[in-house]
């Protein structure tokens, strides 16, 4: 059963933290649904990466649910907290920290990415719509999206405080922010908007432009405003060109030690059979944005990979640095088995030379387990973890996999399924990134499934744990 991820669905209607952990291989991994969303009032369709605080509480966002009062493509969406059980065998407890109100209240709506946390415990994320921007969709003022901050109360149990720290004013500055945000060491936030940016005309019939990478800088004085800078606006491509720029950046950006930014675009790059679409959308790219040599200078883009089907197609998530300093990512389609692949981009030893792409593991569209959509996550032993969309469970509703190197240099990788989702009341369609806790357990979400009855027959989504 093929499903469309939340960000893609919205488009049609329109430094991953790696914990130093090593353990024995998962011979008999056990999965547990920690929470099943119900739709109203607690949220539906969890989206983006979840984060832990120091006390072991989990935080995340939902694309829908919470309230149905928003003028939006979807319902308003929420930010939630999951608290671990206080006694052995107990249940995790969900608390809705905030329900979005929508652009009628100058608030955001429909979170379309996960959360990041600063050292003070404040949470940051983005919403696809809402805010004070002038973006109009299907003759309705929807707003262009927001970036928000949620601050914890002085006393536990009191209400968290939400603040829109940036409202995208128009499509030139960015439209439909999506994916996870990234902090740099100075406290600046980096993210992507799926559309907007001021360039490109053929990426979508309903949205303006082909997407942007932006930086938000915190105020210099307490109470001041955050400042946005569009670092790069993607051009996309048209049917008249075979090669072009990317379009539809994903977020989930990676930063190197010199401040350069790495990421992926779902579309653009090159047009081949199987990767064309409205306006010639292309198979996707991996890009690097080079920081300017002088303050105030322009960022410059370098395309590291143009996907063409044979080497993969349609990267639906960002990219991460591995322990060896090379870049690693996943593509949802293409490859020799047409079911997507996990790839490595090897950094050139000589400046100016191209990066080298290698397929680490290729999925087959003809067998169970294909179409990976999450970023990969490394443990300290060099194993990789991620999710695929068709899985190896009874109903092939997606799975969590592990890839282990068979040799240290140039060898193949061995795939192990840690859990195959089996459908309601289990989770369905895992698409977001995985994280570890201190004990090496894996946590993430599924878009559908669970016991929720407020979301038609699909379920409202789950938060799950996979333990050794």
Number of C-alpha atoms within 10 A of each C-alpha: 9 9 14 11 19 22 22 16 11 18 18 13 12 15 16 23 11 16 16 12 16 14 11 7 13 14 10 11 14 13 20 13 20 19 21 27 28 22 25 19 16 24 28 30 25 35 33 30 26 25 23 20 12 7 8 13 16 20 24 28 31 30 29 31 27 24 19 16 13 22 19 22 16 18 25 30 35 27 25 21 20 20 17 17 12 10 7 7 7 9 14 16 14 19 13 19 21 19 24 25 24 26 23 16 12 16 25 34 32 33 36 27 32 29 27 22 20 11 8 8 14 17 21 25 29 32 31 30 33 33 28 24 23 16 25 16 16 10 7 10 18 26 32 32 36 31 24 21 20 21 18 18 12 9 8 8 9 10 14 17 13 19 13 19 19 20 25 26 18 20 27 19 24 31 31 31 34 30 31 29 27 24 20 14 8 8 13 16 21 25 27 34 29 31 32 29 27 22 21 22 16 21 30 21 13 13 24 24 28 34 35 32 28 22 20 20 16 17 13 10 7 7 7 10 14 16 14 18 12 19 20 20 28 27 24 29 27 24 16 9 11 14 17 20 25 31 33 31 35 29 29 28 26 23 20 12 8 8 14 16 19 26 28 31 31 27 32 34 30 28 27 17 10 13 21 17 17 12 17 24 28 37 32 32 29 24 22 20 20 17 18 13 9 7 7 8 9 14 16 13 19 12 19 19 20 26 27 23 24 14 22 28 28 26 31 31 30 29 29 26 22 20 13 9 12 15 21 24 28 32 32 25 30 26 25 17 17 21 26 32 30 24 22 22 22 16 17 12 9 7 7 7 9 15 17 13 16 15 20 19 17 26 25 18 18 10 13 22 26 27 30 33 29 27 26 29 24 27 18 13 14 17 17 21 24 26 31 29 29 27 28 23 17 12 16 22 29 31 28 26 21 21 21 16 17 11 9 9 7 10 10 15 19 13 16 15 21 24 21 27 27 19 20 18 17 23 31 31 29 34 31 28 26 26 24 23 15 10 12 17 17 18 24 26 29 27 28 29 28 26 21 23 16 17 20 9 11 18 28 31 34 29 24 21 20 19 19 16
